[in-house]
Structures are given as structure tokens and as C-alpha cells.
Amino acid sequence: MTETLFDFGDKLPLEDKLPVAYPERAAWGTGPKLRAWQAEALALYFDKEPKDFMAVATPGAGKTTFALRLAKVLIDSGKINRMIVVAPTDHLKKQWADSAARVGIALDPNYKNSDGRHGSHYMGVVVTYAQVALKPAVHRAKTEDARTLVIMDEVHHAGDALSWGDGIREAFEPATRRLALTGTPFRSDAAPIPFVQYIDEGDGIRRSKADYTYGYGNALADHVVRPVLFMAYSGNMRWRTAGGEEMEANLGEGFTKDVTAHAWRTALDPHGDWIPSVLQAADRRLSEVRRTVKDAGGLVIATDHEDARGYAAQLEAICGEKVTTILSDDPKASQKIDEFSESDARWMVAVRMVSEGVDVPRLCVGVYATSTSTPLFFAQAVGRFVRSRKRGEVASVFLPSVPILMALANEMEVERDHALDREGSKDEDGLDDSLLEAANKEEKASDELARNKFEALNSQASFDRVLFDGGEFGTGADIGSEEELGFLGIPGLLDTEQVSELLRKQQNRQISKGATKPEPVSDHRRMMELRTKLSKNVSAWAARTGTPHGQIHNKLRSICGGPAVPQATADQLQARIDKLQDWFVGRK
């Protein structure tokens, strides 16, 4: 795609781009421009006009605009006369209603199940998944009563609980049209999502099948989203266990999962020195970005209310400005988000609720100060910073240098599907994503640490490295050093190639001053290819022999050596693939 935007007013004759079945030009009266992917997806939809259509587009790409343009065409052509939008949160209900109003579609975001009918001055309603699951019969009656289009935003939430999925299926089975949207079509469980198509491609695993996909890599190439600088920070951590034993470790080094979890929690403790140092660095980065992006804002994502308040107080001391604090139980949370979005204030601190769908386009700098680490949450959190307003904007996300986050940052461009039938192998193949389960276990471990009176004693931060565009830069540095400031001072308005060049120059300056050159970085794309190939071969051998996937993986590890798949090197993965090939041809 050579252009980011199409202007249907004078640049692009519809008859040259759209099928004959496409509605009249007048139906496009919802705004002057569409992005190339949105026009392409709409043309695909109206070529066949299916009852169900799922569009997967990376966070920040413009799913709402695409959906509302599609809805407007269907309304103007008389094919639907009612519209129901299902969103994950109350804040997103209001956001959808506001966006719809701007294109002439009146939706009620305040509709309650007890209201029965919505006002005649509305085309339809915006509700949450939980709201539908509570009274599916109410929403089924509303759906049956008209030619209804149902838009399911972030449709992966329809599988959050069995009752949610069942409720969505019951309520919207009679819909005239259904449009499913998501930026992250993968989950930690194998619960099927209603109205999503699953395909077995021959390996015994059913995967979700989107009708149109627009991934982060494509969006980045089209300048629809910003590239992301991941600023990773390590440091020394000390804590006391429930048994009174004092422990010490460097954050991110190759310790056991329990030690990593303890060190991570110690780093995030608002009373230690790690968080203030990282917040100071993030504020410096924000000041640099605001030289060229005048209204750039920052967001700190916290684990809980206590941490959020502590981080906000520290930020206010650092930057000398009032910090907007968003807590999940605050009835004014949505209002505060809107006010921050419209202002030029520097910082907002939130407890998770800003991680998905909330649109604050001026967010350019983030601090990932939470122990939540599932790929789904991570992708949605980073998605808050990637929405591009003009070419050259660069996002910066500060995070703890722990293996699971480093892996997720390096896999930003990997496209995933929701996979079922993985119960026997999800711990080993690393694809659906073993990191999800590991992250959930760490969340539970965190709760257990709190119950056992885990005590963080001391934390010191140090700059570790920068992850960008599949590469890693930097050889470590002290907080406040010239080396760290060199990375923090990269301009906030550059093309991807310019960012990479500056990062290489800064790393070379470090090395020329005597820093140790880092080990060659593993190619994460190659690693994913090897994991995929191994997974498919294991599935094929399981189908031939009837041996469970887990047993096959364990036997390969005992023969070839090395850790489980997510931690295995490229050579170790290749050795297991080669051994499987020996088995297939009858060699021992």
C-alpha cells in the first residue's frame, strides 16, 4: 500500500476500486477519508455481504472508523434499521456512542437491561458483554425486533466466561448481520468465541480465521501506527521472604521463576528506588518528545490502587505538575480520561483500565509498572501508545528487564490466532502462548507473596537496553549517566530508519568507551518459525502414534537436551526437529 489515506471525494473513483455490488457513492457521507486498509476491508465485505465478518486490526489502526463506515452504508441502503454495539467497558460504551454521533448514527450508551425499549430517537444501543450475559433474552428480543447489525468490539472478551459466551450466542443468534472486531485475537484458554470461525489446517488444532487481517507490521509500514522504543531497566533487588530470609538478585537475570517474580515485585514497590529512577527517566524522555510533539502525554500502568497513588505522588514531585490518577472504582474515571485526552497535561497513572480500547492519541510515553504479563494485556497496553497522528512520531515504553516482557516486546509484529485443542501441548509448544499461563501463574504468585507478608527491602535501577524493530541496542549504563541520557535524548519525531541509525551510533559510542559488546541477538522471527515447525511436527507424530504432545516434547528434551520450548535456543529447537525427522523415516 503506497498511500496511508484514500480521499473518496476527488482522488479515488469508487468504480475503479469497489465491486459492482457496492452501494452508491452517497452512502459514504460519513467523512472525507479512509485509510487504505479500511477501504480494502470494506470492499471485501461488500463484495459478498456475509452474515458474519471478523476484522482483525492492530490497536490504533482505526477499527471503529471502519465499523461505523460499514454500518452507515448498511443503514443508508436500508439493509439494517437497528444497531447494537457490544464493548468491554462502560468507558468504551460512551466512546462508541460519541464516535457514532459524529457520523450521524444515534446510539444510547446509557441503556440498562431494565429499560426494555430504547428511545425512538436512537438507532440502537451500546452495551457491555457483562450486560448482555446478565439478561440475554432482553437483547435477543431487541435483536429479533428489527433488521439488526451487531458490532462486537474486542470480541475476544466474548470468551471471558462461559456465561458470557453463552449469553452472546443466545442474544445475537437472530441478528441480520454481525461484525466482530479485535486487535488481539488470542486468549489464554481454549473457550471458543461465539460467531468466530475456527479452521483445522491439518495439525489437529482449530484456529480462529479472520476475514480480514491488518497486523502491526503492515500498519507500521503504512505509517498508520508508531514504531515503539522499549526502554528496559534492570538493577539490584533485595527482599525478605515470609520465613525471614533475605534474598538478593539482579532483575532479569536467569533465575528461577519464583526469584524473578520476587525481584519484579521488589522493583515495582513504590517505596524503593527502582520506580522513582525509571519514572525520572520516563519524564526526561517525555520532555524530549514534547520538543517536537508539543502535547505529548505519558501513562503509567500500575498493578493496584496503592501502587498507582504512590507512583502519582512521585511523578508530581518529579515534574512539578498535577498527575491524573485513574482508579477502577472511581465513578469519575471516564470523565478524567476524557479531560486528560483533551488537555496538554504531562502524566496519567491508571490501574489497568486504560489498557484496552481507550483512545488518547497524544499518549507517546508509557511506563509498564505492572506485574500483569499475558500477551493479550501487553499488546493492548502497548496499543495505547502506537496510534499515529502524523508521520514520524515514535512511541517509548519503559519496562522492567524481565525475560517474559523482553520476549513480548520482541514479538510485537507476530500475528496470532485464537487456538483451540491445545490442552495437551500448550505448556511446551510456546505458540498459544505458554507465556500466557506463566504470566497468570505469576499473578497468583504475587497475591501469595502479599498474603505471606513478602517484604521488599531495597531496589536500585540501572539502564539495560533498548529494544526496537526486532533489534536490541545498548550495553547497560548507570542511571543519569551520559550513556543512558544518549538513548533518552533520541528525538520524538523520526522515521524508523533514522531511529535505528541513532540507536546504532549510540551503542557504538558506548563500545568505543570500553563497554562490552553485547552477544548477538537471537532473531525472534526465526525463533517463532522454528517453534511453529516443531509444533507441527510434534502434532503429526502424535497423530501417527497416539502419543500425547507433552510426552513427545519430554522425550525430545531427554534425547537432545535443553529446556522447555519457550526457553530453548535455535540450535536446540533445530536438533529436536531433526530428531523428529529421523523418527518419521525410521531412524532411531
DRENDREN-346510 format. One record per residue (C-alpha): residue number from 1; residue in one letter; chain; x, y, z. Coordinates in steps of 0.2 Angstrom, whole numbers, plus 5000, padded with zeros to 4 digits. Example, Ala and Ser with C-alpha at 12.3 -4.5 7.8 and 13.67 -1.06 7.14 Angstrom:
<recs>
REC   k r c   c1   c2   c3
REC   1 A A 5062 4978 5039
REC   2 S A 5068 4995 5036
</recs>
This chain:
<recs>
REC   k r c   c1   c2   c3
REC   1 M A 5000 5000 5000
REC   2 T A 5008 5016 4995
REC   3 E A 4996 5028 5002
REC   4 T A 4990 5029 5020
REC   5 L A 4974 5038 5016
REC   6 F A 4961 5037 5002
REC   7 D A 4951 5053 4998
REC   8 F A 4935 5047 4991
REC   9 G A 4930 5065 4987
REC  10 D A 4942 5068 4972
REC  11 K A 4957 5055 4972
REC  12 L A 4949 5038 4971
REC  13 P A 4934 5034 4959
REC  14 L A 4924 5021 4968
REC  15 E A 4920 5012 4952
REC  16 D A 4939 5009 4950
REC  17 K A 4941 5002 4967
REC  18 L A 4925 4993 4973
REC  19 P A 4914 4979 4966
REC  20 V A 4898 4982 4956
REC  21 A A 4888 4977 4971
REC  22 Y A 4895 4991 4981
REC  23 P A 4882 5004 4987
REC  24 E A 4880 5022 4979
REC  25 R A 4894 5035 4982
REC  26 A A 4881 5045 4993
REC  27 A A 4882 5031 5006
REC  28 W A 4899 5036 5010
REC  29 G A 4894 5053 5018
REC  30 T A 4902 5049 5035
REC  31 G A 4919 5059 5032
REC  32 P A 4931 5063 5018
REC  33 K A 4945 5050 5021
REC  34 L A 4948 5031 5024
REC  35 R A 4964 5023 5027
REC  36 A A 4969 5010 5013
REC  37 W A 4966 4995 5024
REC  38 Q A 4949 5001 5029
REC  39 A A 4944 5004 5011
REC  40 E A 4951 4987 5006
REC  41 A A 4941 4978 5020
REC  42 L A 4925 4987 5016
REC  43 A A 4927 4982 4998
REC  44 L A 4930 4964 5003
REC  45 Y A 4914 4965 5014
REC  46 F A 4903 4972 5001
REC  47 D A 4908 4960 4988
REC  48 K A 4899 4946 4997
REC  49 E A 4890 4954 5012
REC  50 P A 4891 4939 5023
REC  51 K A 4881 4937 5039
REC  52 D A 4897 4936 5049
REC  53 F A 4913 4945 5046
REC  54 M A 4928 4947 5058
REC  55 A A 4941 4960 5055
REC  56 V A 4957 4959 5065
REC  57 A A 4967 4976 5065
REC  58 T A 4981 4981 5076
REC  59 P A 4977 4993 5091
REC  60 G A 4977 5011 5084
REC  61 A A 4973 5006 5066
REC  62 G A 4956 5013 5066
REC  63 K A 4944 4998 5069
REC  64 T A 4930 5010 5075
REC  65 T A 4930 5021 5059
REC  66 F A 4930 5005 5048
REC  67 A A 4915 4998 5058
REC  68 L A 4905 5014 5058
REC  69 R A 4908 5017 5039
REC  70 L A 4901 4999 5036
REC  71 A A 4886 5002 5047
REC  72 K A 4882 5019 5039
REC  73 V A 4882 5010 5022
REC  74 L A 4870 4997 5028
REC  75 I A 4859 5009 5036
REC  76 D A 4858 5021 5021
REC  77 S A 4854 5006 5009
REC  78 G A 4840 5000 5021
REC  79 K A 4848 4983 5024
REC  80 I A 4848 4986 5043
REC  81 N A 4837 4998 5054
REC  82 R A 4844 4994 5071
REC  83 M A 4862 4993 5078
REC  84 I A 4869 4986 5094
REC  85 V A 4887 4988 5099
REC  86 V A 4895 4977 5112
REC  87 A A 4910 4984 5121
REC  88 P A 4921 4978 5135
REC  89 T A 4919 4993 5147
REC  90 D A 4907 5007 5152
REC  91 H A 4920 5020 5146
REC  92 L A 4921 5012 5129
REC  93 K A 4902 5012 5128
REC  94 K A 4902 5031 5129
REC  95 Q A 4917 5032 5116
REC  96 W A 4907 5022 5104
REC  97 A A 4892 5032 5105
REC  98 D A 4902 5048 5103
REC  99 S A 4910 5042 5088
REC 100 A A 4894 5036 5080
REC 101 A A 4886 5053 5083
REC 102 R A 4899 5061 5073
REC 103 V A 4894 5051 5058
REC 104 G A 4875 5053 5061
REC 105 I A 4871 5037 5070
REC 106 A A 4862 5040 5087
REC 107 L A 4866 5026 5099
REC 108 D A 4861 5026 5118
REC 109 P A 4876 5021 5129
REC 110 N A 4866 5023 5145
REC 111 Y A 4854 5009 5141
REC 112 K A 4850 4997 5155
REC 113 N A 4843 4980 5154
REC 114 S A 4828 4986 5165
REC 115 D A 4824 4999 5152
REC 116 G A 4816 4987 5140
REC 117 R A 4814 4998 5124
REC 118 H A 4827 5011 5120
REC 119 G A 4821 5029 5115
REC 120 S A 4814 5030 5097
REC 121 H A 4826 5044 5094
REC 122 Y A 4841 5031 5094
REC 123 M A 4846 5019 5081
REC 124 G A 4851 5007 5094
REC 125 V A 4861 5005 5110
REC 126 V A 4879 5002 5116
REC 127 V A 4881 4988 5129
REC 128 T A 4894 4978 5138
REC 129 Y A 4897 4960 5137
REC 130 A A 4893 4958 5155
REC 131 Q A 4877 4967 5152
REC 132 V A 4872 4955 5138
REC 133 A A 4877 4940 5148
REC 134 L A 4866 4946 5163
REC 135 K A 4850 4946 5153
REC 136 P A 4852 4938 5135
REC 137 A A 4834 4937 5132
REC 138 V A 4831 4955 5133
REC 139 H A 4844 4958 5120
REC 140 R A 4838 4944 5109
REC 141 A A 4821 4952 5109
REC 142 K A 4828 4968 5104
REC 143 T A 4839 4960 5090
REC 144 E A 4824 4950 5083
REC 145 D A 4813 4965 5083
REC 146 A A 4822 4973 5069
REC 147 R A 4835 4971 5055
REC 148 T A 4849 4972 5067
REC 149 L A 4868 4974 5064
REC 150 V A 4878 4969 5080
REC 151 I A 4896 4975 5081
REC 152 M A 4906 4965 5094
REC 153 D A 4921 4976 5099
REC 154 E A 4936 4967 5105
REC 155 V A 4927 4951 5103
REC 156 H A 4939 4940 5112
REC 157 H A 4930 4946 5128
REC 158 A A 4915 4935 5122
REC 159 G A 4925 4921 5129
REC 160 D A 4930 4928 5146
REC 161 A A 4917 4917 5155
REC 162 L A 4906 4903 5149
REC 163 S A 4891 4913 5154
REC 164 W A 4897 4927 5143
REC 165 G A 4900 4917 5128
REC 166 D A 4883 4908 5130
REC 167 G A 4874 4925 5133
REC 168 I A 4882 4932 5117
REC 169 R A 4877 4917 5107
REC 170 E A 4859 4917 5113
REC 171 A A 4856 4936 5112
REC 172 F A 4863 4939 5094
REC 173 E A 4860 4922 5085
REC 174 P A 4845 4930 5076
REC 175 A A 4855 4946 5070
REC 176 T A 4854 4951 5052
REC 177 R A 4872 4955 5052
REC 178 R A 4887 4953 5064
REC 179 L A 4903 4961 5063
REC 180 A A 4917 4956 5075
REC 181 L A 4932 4967 5079
REC 182 T A 4948 4963 5088
REC 183 G A 4966 4969 5089
REC 184 T A 4972 4954 5098
REC 185 P A 4963 4938 5093
REC 186 F A 4971 4926 5106
REC 187 R A 4967 4920 5123
REC 188 S A 4975 4910 5137
REC 189 D A 4961 4897 5137
REC 190 A A 4953 4886 5124
REC 191 A A 4935 4893 5126
REC 192 P A 4928 4896 5108
REC 193 I A 4921 4913 5104
REC 194 P A 4904 4914 5098
REC 195 F A 4901 4918 5079
REC 196 V A 4920 4916 5076
REC 197 Q A 4926 4903 5063
REC 198 Y A 4939 4890 5068
REC 199 I A 4949 4880 5055
REC 200 D A 4959 4865 5057
REC 201 E A 4974 4867 5045
REC 202 G A 4979 4849 5047
REC 203 D A 4988 4848 5063
REC 204 G A 4973 4844 5074
REC 205 I A 4972 4862 5081
REC 206 R A 4957 4873 5077
REC 207 R A 4962 4891 5075
REC 208 S A 4952 4907 5073
REC 209 K A 4950 4913 5055
REC 210 A A 4948 4931 5052
REC 211 D A 4940 4938 5036
REC 212 Y A 4952 4952 5035
REC 213 T A 4968 4955 5045
REC 214 Y A 4979 4971 5046
REC 215 G A 4994 4967 5058
REC 216 Y A 5006 4979 5067
REC 217 G A 5019 4976 5054
REC 218 N A 5008 4981 5039
REC 219 A A 5002 4996 5049
REC 220 L A 5019 5001 5054
REC 221 A A 5025 5000 5035
REC 222 D A 5010 5011 5031
REC 223 H A 5014 5024 5044
REC 224 V A 4997 5020 5052
REC 225 V A 5005 5016 5069
REC 226 R A 5020 5022 5078
REC 227 P A 5036 5012 5080
REC 228 V A 5040 5008 5098
REC 229 L A 5056 5011 5108
REC 230 F A 5056 4999 5123
REC 231 M A 5067 5006 5136
REC 232 A A 5072 4991 5148
REC 233 Y A 5078 4994 5165
REC 234 S A 5087 4981 5176
REC 235 G A 5095 4984 5194
REC 236 N A 5099 4975 5210
REC 237 M A 5084 4970 5221
REC 238 R A 5084 4964 5239
REC 239 W A 5069 4957 5248
REC 240 R A 5064 4947 5264
REC 241 T A 5054 4931 5262
REC 242 A A 5040 4925 5273
REC 243 G A 5052 4914 5283
REC 244 G A 5063 4929 5286
REC 245 E A 5077 4925 5274
REC 246 E A 5084 4940 5265
REC 247 M A 5087 4937 5246
REC 248 E A 5096 4947 5233
REC 249 A A 5096 4946 5214
REC 250 N A 5098 4957 5198
REC 251 L A 5082 4960 5189
REC 252 G A 5081 4950 5173
REC 253 E A 5095 4938 5176
REC 254 G A 5092 4919 5173
REC 255 F A 5085 4914 5190
REC 256 T A 5070 4903 5193
REC 257 K A 5053 4909 5190
REC 258 D A 5050 4912 5209
REC 259 V A 5065 4923 5211
REC 260 T A 5061 4933 5195
REC 261 A A 5043 4936 5202
REC 262 H A 5050 4942 5219
REC 263 A A 5063 4953 5211
REC 264 W A 5050 4960 5199
REC 265 R A 5038 4964 5213
REC 266 T A 5053 4972 5223
REC 267 A A 5056 4983 5208
REC 268 L A 5038 4989 5207
REC 269 D A 5037 4993 5225
REC 270 P A 5033 5012 5226
REC 271 H A 5044 5014 5242
REC 272 G A 5060 5008 5233
REC 273 D A 5072 5017 5222
REC 274 W A 5069 5007 5206
REC 275 I A 5052 5015 5202
REC 276 P A 5057 5033 5205
REC 277 S A 5073 5031 5194
REC 278 V A 5063 5024 5180
REC 279 L A 5049 5037 5182
REC 280 Q A 5063 5051 5181
REC 281 A A 5070 5043 5165
REC 282 A A 5052 5042 5158
REC 283 D A 5049 5060 5162
REC 284 R A 5065 5066 5154
REC 285 R A 5060 5056 5138
REC 286 L A 5043 5064 5138
REC 287 S A 5052 5081 5139
REC 288 E A 5062 5077 5124
REC 289 V A 5047 5071 5114
REC 290 R A 5037 5087 5119
REC 291 R A 5051 5097 5110
REC 292 T A 5043 5091 5093
REC 293 V A 5026 5084 5099
REC 294 K A 5020 5098 5110
REC 295 D A 5005 5090 5118
REC 296 A A 5013 5073 5120
REC 297 G A 5007 5064 5136
REC 298 G A 5013 5049 5147
REC 299 L A 5004 5035 5155
REC 300 V A 5010 5024 5169
REC 301 I A 5000 5007 5171
REC 302 A A 5000 5001 5189
REC 303 T A 4996 4984 5196
REC 304 D A 4984 4991 5210
REC 305 H A 4977 5006 5218
REC 306 E A 4991 5008 5232
REC 307 D A 5005 5007 5219
REC 308 A A 4995 5020 5207
REC 309 R A 4994 5033 5221
REC 310 G A 5012 5030 5226
REC 311 Y A 5018 5032 5208
REC 312 A A 5007 5048 5205
REC 313 A A 5015 5056 5221
REC 314 Q A 5032 5053 5214
REC 315 L A 5028 5059 5197
REC 316 E A 5021 5075 5204
REC 317 A A 5037 5078 5214
REC 318 I A 5047 5074 5198
REC 319 C A 5038 5085 5185
REC 320 G A 5030 5098 5197
REC 321 E A 5013 5096 5189
REC 322 K A 4997 5088 5194
REC 323 V A 4995 5070 5189
REC 324 T A 4979 5062 5183
REC 325 T A 4975 5046 5193
REC 326 I A 4963 5034 5186
REC 327 L A 4957 5020 5198
REC 328 S A 4945 5007 5193
REC 329 D A 4932 5010 5207
REC 330 D A 4931 5029 5203
REC 331 P A 4914 5034 5196
REC 332 K A 4923 5049 5188
REC 333 A A 4936 5038 5179
REC 334 S A 4929 5040 5162
REC 335 Q A 4927 5059 5164
REC 336 K A 4945 5060 5170
REC 337 I A 4951 5051 5155
REC 338 D A 4942 5062 5143
REC 339 E A 4948 5078 5152
REC 340 F A 4966 5071 5151
REC 341 S A 4964 5067 5132
REC 342 E A 4959 5085 5128
REC 343 S A 4972 5093 5139
REC 344 D A 4991 5095 5137
REC 345 A A 4995 5088 5154
REC 346 R A 5010 5078 5156
REC 347 W A 5006 5062 5165
REC 348 M A 4991 5050 5169
REC 349 V A 4993 5035 5181
REC 350 A A 4980 5021 5179
REC 351 V A 4976 5004 5186
REC 352 R A 4974 4993 5170
REC 353 M A 4958 5000 5164
REC 354 V A 4966 5011 5151
REC 355 S A 4975 4996 5144
REC 356 E A 4961 4992 5130
REC 357 G A 4952 5002 5118
REC 358 V A 4953 5019 5127
REC 359 D A 4958 5032 5114
REC 360 V A 4970 5045 5120
REC 361 P A 4980 5048 5104
REC 362 R A 4993 5060 5112
REC 363 L A 5000 5047 5123
REC 364 C A 5018 5045 5117
REC 365 V A 5027 5038 5133
REC 366 G A 5022 5024 5144
REC 367 V A 5029 5015 5160
REC 368 Y A 5024 4997 5161
REC 369 A A 5024 4996 5180
REC 370 T A 5013 4981 5182
REC 371 S A 5016 4963 5185
REC 372 T A 5002 4958 5173
REC 373 S A 5011 4950 5158
REC 374 T A 4999 4940 5147
REC 375 P A 5002 4943 5129
REC 376 L A 4984 4949 5127
REC 377 F A 4986 4963 5141
REC 378 F A 5004 4968 5135
REC 379 A A 4998 4970 5117
REC 380 Q A 4983 4980 5122
REC 381 A A 4993 4991 5134
REC 382 V A 5007 4995 5121
REC 383 G A 4992 4998 5109
REC 384 R A 4988 5014 5119
REC 385 F A 5004 5022 5113
REC 386 V A 5005 5017 5095
REC 387 R A 4991 5027 5087
REC 388 S A 4999 5039 5074
REC 389 R A 4993 5056 5071
REC 390 K A 5007 5062 5059
REC 391 R A 5022 5053 5051
REC 392 G A 5037 5052 5061
REC 393 E A 5030 5050 5079
REC 394 V A 5039 5037 5089
REC 395 A A 5032 5029 5105
REC 396 S A 5043 5025 5120
REC 397 V A 5038 5012 5133
REC 398 F A 5048 5009 5149
REC 399 L A 5048 4992 5157
REC 400 P A 5057 4980 5169
REC 401 S A 5070 4970 5161
REC 402 V A 5062 4953 5164
REC 403 P A 5063 4939 5151
REC 404 I A 5044 4937 5148
REC 405 L A 5042 4956 5144
REC 406 M A 5058 4956 5133
REC 407 A A 5050 4942 5123
REC 408 L A 5034 4950 5121
REC 409 A A 5042 4966 5116
REC 410 N A 5052 4957 5103
REC 411 E A 5037 4949 5096
REC 412 M A 5027 4964 5093
REC 413 E A 5025 4960 5074
REC 414 V A 5020 4942 5077
REC 415 E A 5002 4939 5071
REC 416 R A 4992 4927 5081
REC 417 D A 4976 4917 5081
REC 418 H A 4965 4911 5094
REC 419 A A 4969 4892 5095
REC 420 L A 4958 4878 5102
REC 421 D A 4963 4860 5106
REC 422 R A 4979 4864 5114
REC 423 E A 4976 4856 5131
REC 424 G A 4989 4843 5128
REC 425 S A 5003 4854 5122
REC 426 K A 5001 4872 5127
REC 427 D A 5015 4871 5140
REC 428 E A 5028 4865 5128
REC 429 D A 5025 4872 5110
REC 430 G A 5025 4891 5116
REC 431 L A 5013 4896 5102
REC 432 D A 4996 4898 5110
REC 433 D A 5006 4906 5121
REC 434 S A 5014 4897 5135
REC 435 L A 5019 4914 5141
REC 436 L A 5000 4917 5145
REC 437 E A 4999 4903 5158
REC 438 A A 5016 4908 5165
REC 439 A A 5010 4926 5167
REC 440 N A 4994 4921 5175
REC 441 K A 5004 4910 5187
REC 442 E A 5015 4925 5192
REC 443 E A 4999 4935 5195
REC 444 K A 4993 4922 5208
REC 445 A A 5011 4921 5215
REC 446 S A 5010 4939 5218
REC 447 D A 4994 4938 5228
REC 448 E A 5003 4924 5238
REC 449 L A 5018 4935 5241
REC 450 A A 5006 4948 5248
REC 451 R A 4997 4935 5259
REC 452 N A 5014 4929 5266
REC 453 K A 5020 4946 5270
REC 454 F A 5033 4947 5257
REC 455 E A 5044 4962 5261
REC 456 A A 5053 4972 5248
REC 457 L A 5069 4979 5256
REC 458 N A 5079 4989 5243
REC 459 S A 5079 4992 5224
REC 460 Q A 5092 5000 5213
REC 461 A A 5089 5004 5195
REC 462 S A 5101 5003 5180
REC 463 F A 5098 5006 5162
REC 464 D A 5099 4989 5152
REC 465 R A 5095 4991 5134
REC 466 V A 5083 4997 5121
REC 467 L A 5073 4986 5110
REC 468 F A 5067 4992 5093
REC 469 D A 5062 4985 5077
REC 470 G A 5067 4967 5081
REC 471 G A 5085 4973 5087
REC 472 E A 5092 4977 5104
REC 473 F A 5104 4991 5107
REC 474 G A 5114 4997 5122
REC 475 T A 5127 4988 5134
REC 476 G A 5120 4994 5151
REC 477 A A 5123 5010 5160
REC 478 D A 5121 5019 5177
REC 479 I A 5106 5030 5180
REC 480 G A 5109 5048 5175
REC 481 S A 5125 5043 5165
REC 482 E A 5129 5051 5148
REC 483 E A 5126 5034 5140
REC 484 E A 5108 5032 5147
REC 485 L A 5104 5051 5143
REC 486 G A 5111 5047 5125
REC 487 F A 5097 5035 5122
REC 488 L A 5084 5045 5131
REC 489 G A 5088 5060 5121
REC 490 I A 5083 5052 5104
REC 491 P A 5071 5064 5095
REC 492 G A 5052 5060 5096
REC 493 L A 5049 5064 5078
REC 494 L A 5059 5052 5066
REC 495 D A 5057 5039 5053
REC 496 T A 5060 5021 5058
REC 497 E A 5077 5021 5049
REC 498 Q A 5083 5036 5057
REC 499 V A 5079 5029 5074
REC 500 S A 5088 5013 5071
REC 501 E A 5103 5023 5064
REC 502 L A 5104 5034 5080
REC 503 L A 5102 5019 5091
REC 504 R A 5117 5010 5082
REC 505 K A 5128 5026 5084
REC 506 Q A 5124 5027 5102
REC 507 Q A 5128 5009 5105
REC 508 N A 5144 5011 5096
REC 509 R A 5149 5026 5107
REC 510 Q A 5147 5015 5122
REC 511 I A 5158 5002 5115
REC 512 S A 5171 5014 5110
REC 513 K A 5172 5020 5128
REC 514 G A 5176 5002 5134
REC 515 A A 5158 4994 5136
REC 516 T A 5157 4976 5132
REC 517 K A 5149 4972 5115
REC 518 P A 5133 4963 5118
REC 519 E A 5131 4945 5112
REC 520 P A 5122 4943 5095
REC 521 V A 5104 4945 5097
REC 522 S A 5093 4930 5093
REC 523 D A 5082 4933 5078
REC 524 H A 5064 4932 5086
REC 525 R A 5056 4929 5069
REC 526 R A 5067 4914 5066
REC 527 M A 5063 4908 5083
REC 528 M A 5045 4908 5080
REC 529 E A 5047 4899 5064
REC 530 L A 5057 4885 5072
REC 531 R A 5044 4884 5086
REC 532 T A 5030 4883 5073
REC 533 K A 5039 4870 5063
REC 534 L A 5042 4859 5079
REC 535 S A 5024 4861 5085
REC 536 K A 5018 4855 5068
REC 537 N A 5030 4840 5068
REC 538 V A 5025 4835 5086
REC 539 S A 5007 4836 5081
REC 540 A A 5010 4825 5066
REC 541 W A 5019 4812 5076
REC 542 A A 5006 4812 5089
REC 543 A A 4993 4809 5076
REC 544 R A 5003 4794 5069
REC 545 T A 5007 4786 5086
REC 546 G A 4994 4792 5098
REC 547 T A 5007 4798 5110
REC 548 P A 5002 4814 5119
REC 549 H A 5011 4830 5114
REC 550 G A 5018 4833 5131
REC 551 Q A 5026 4815 5131
REC 552 I A 5034 4819 5114
REC 553 H A 5041 4835 5120
REC 554 N A 5048 4827 5136
REC 555 K A 5056 4813 5126
REC 556 L A 5064 4825 5113
REC 557 R A 5071 4835 5128
REC 558 S A 5078 4820 5136
REC 559 I A 5087 4815 5120
REC 560 C A 5093 4832 5113
REC 561 G A 5095 4841 5130
REC 562 G A 5090 4859 5134
REC 563 P A 5075 4867 5142
REC 564 A A 5057 4868 5138
REC 565 V A 5052 4876 5121
REC 566 P A 5049 4894 5126
REC 567 Q A 5067 4894 5134
REC 568 A A 5076 4884 5121
REC 569 T A 5089 4891 5109
REC 570 A A 5088 4890 5090
REC 571 D A 5100 4876 5089
REC 572 Q A 5091 4866 5102
REC 573 L A 5074 4868 5093
REC 574 Q A 5083 4863 5077
REC 575 A A 5090 4847 5085
REC 576 R A 5073 4842 5090
REC 577 I A 5066 4845 5073
REC 578 D A 5080 4834 5066
REC 579 K A 5077 4820 5078
REC 580 L A 5058 4820 5074
REC 581 Q A 5063 4819 5055
REC 582 D A 5073 4804 5060
REC 583 W A 5058 4796 5068
REC 584 F A 5047 4799 5053
REC 585 V A 5060 4790 5041
REC 586 G A 5063 4776 5054
REC 587 R A 5080 4781 5060
REC 588 K A 5082 4779 5079
</recs>
